[in-house]
């Protein structure tokens, strides 16, 4: 069980930073698209 848990933990350490970065980029892109579609930024 220890090896499986260690492997899973290693995967989390790789996946979470990538997932967090993708979510942040998605939020920023949506915010920019939303603002530009209403002409608030040019």
Secondary structure, DSSP 4 states (H G I P E B T S, - for coil): -HHHHHHHHHHHHHHHHHHHHHHHHHHHHHHHHHHHHTTS--
